[in-house]
Structures are given as C-alpha cells and as structure tokens.
C-alpha cells in the first residue's frame, strides 16, 4: 500500500522482513513493558503486527448493488489528493 506513495514522494526506504511469530513476540513484550512502566503506548503492537502481516483487499460491488454506492473521486484523483495532503502535512519546508 505505501510503496507507491513513498516512491512518488521521493522517500527512500528499505524493506526488511521479520517472521510474524517473532514480530508478535516482540509486540507482546512491548505491550507488557507499557503496562508495567506506562508512558507512551508502543508503536509495535499485536494489532499492528496482525494488520501488516495480512493482505487486505476490498471490493465495492456489494455496496454499489445494495446501497447504490459510487466512489466520489477516481482512484487516481484519490492518490493525487493523498500525495498533496502528505506533502503539506509531513514534508513542510
């Protein structure tokens, strides 16, 4: 999901792989430390691991059929709007 945005924004990134089980173990440890010590919630959580370790795919056909749903903007327009928002929010100079 993020690769096209990072590429379009010119943000360098490096891909790394970590087995899901190990990531889940680290997340569980981070959550436990948070419970013991307080402070800011951990960035690595079991939910974050579960959400990034699975592919998500959504289709709007049933919503179109049952509720008359139609996208408000095209996929390309949504991409461009998101890039503009990311530039204004995160890449301020």
C-alpha positions as CSV (number, residue, x, y, z in Angstrom):
1,X,0.0,0.0,0.0
2,X,2.7,2.5,1.0
3,X,5.3,1.8,-1.7
4,X,3.6,3.9,-4.5
5,X,3.2,6.9,-2.1
6,X,6.8,6.7,-0.8
7,X,8.1,6.4,-4.4
8,X,6.0,9.4,-5.5
9,X,7.2,11.4,-2.6
10,X,10.8,10.5,-3.2
11,X,11.2,9.0,0.2
12,X,14.0,6.4,0.5
13,X,13.0,3.2,2.3
14,X,14.5,-0.2,2.9
15,X,12.4,-3.3,3.1
16,X,13.1,-5.7,5.9
17,X,11.4,-9.0,6.7
18,X,10.7,-10.4,10.1
19,X,8.9,-13.7,10.8
20,X,5.3,-13.0,12.1
21,X,5.8,-15.1,15.2
22,X,8.9,-13.2,16.2
23,X,7.2,-9.8,15.5
24,X,4.2,-10.9,17.6
25,X,6.6,-11.9,20.4
26,X,8.3,-8.5,20.3
27,X,4.9,-6.7,20.2
28,X,3.7,-8.7,23.2
29,X,6.9,-7.7,25.1
30,X,6.4,-4.0,24.1
31,X,2.8,-4.1,25.3
32,X,3.8,-5.7,28.6
33,X,6.5,-3.1,29.2
34,X,4.0,-0.4,28.5
35,X,1.6,-1.9,31.1
36,X,4.3,-2.1,33.7
37,X,6.0,1.3,33.1
38,X,3.3,3.5,31.5
39,X,4.3,6.3,29.2
40,X,3.6,6.4,25.5
41,X,1.8,3.4,24.0
42,X,4.2,1.2,22.0
43,X,4.3,1.7,18.2
44,X,4.7,-2.1,17.8
45,X,1.5,-3.8,19.0
46,X,0.0,-7.2,18.3
47,X,-2.7,-5.4,16.3
48,X,-0.1,-3.6,14.2
49,X,1.7,-7.0,13.5
50,X,-1.6,-8.7,12.6
51,X,-2.7,-5.9,10.3
52,X,0.7,-5.7,8.5
53,X,1.2,-9.5,8.2
54,X,-2.0,-10.0,6.2
55,X,-3.2,-8.8,2.8
56,X,-6.3,-6.7,2.7
57,X,-8.4,-6.3,-0.3
58,X,-11.8,-4.5,-0.6
59,X,-14.4,-4.5,-3.3
60,X,-17.2,-2.1,-3.5
61,X,-19.5,-4.2,-5.7
62,X,-21.9,-5.2,-2.9
63,X,-22.1,-1.7,-1.6
64,X,-22.9,-0.5,-5.1
65,X,-25.5,-3.2,-5.6
66,X,-27.2,-2.9,-2.2
67,X,-26.8,0.8,-1.4
68,X,-26.1,2.5,-4.8
69,X,-22.6,3.4,-3.7
70,X,-20.3,5.0,-6.2
71,X,-16.8,6.4,-5.5
72,X,-16.8,10.1,-5.0
73,X,-13.4,10.5,-6.8
74,X,-11.4,8.3,-9.1
75,X,-8.6,6.1,-7.7
76,X,-6.0,8.3,-9.5
77,X,-7.6,11.5,-8.1
78,X,-7.6,10.0,-4.6
79,X,-3.9,9.1,-5.0
80,X,-3.1,12.6,-6.1
81,X,-5.1,14.2,-3.2
82,X,-3.4,11.9,-0.7
83,X,0.1,12.9,-2.1
84,X,-0.8,16.6,-1.8
85,X,-2.0,16.0,1.8
86,X,1.2,14.1,2.7
87,X,3.4,16.8,1.2
88,X,1.6,19.5,3.1
89,X,1.5,17.6,6.4
90,X,4.8,15.8,6.5
91,X,7.1,17.4,4.0
92,X,6.8,21.0,5.1
93,X,10.0,23.0,4.4
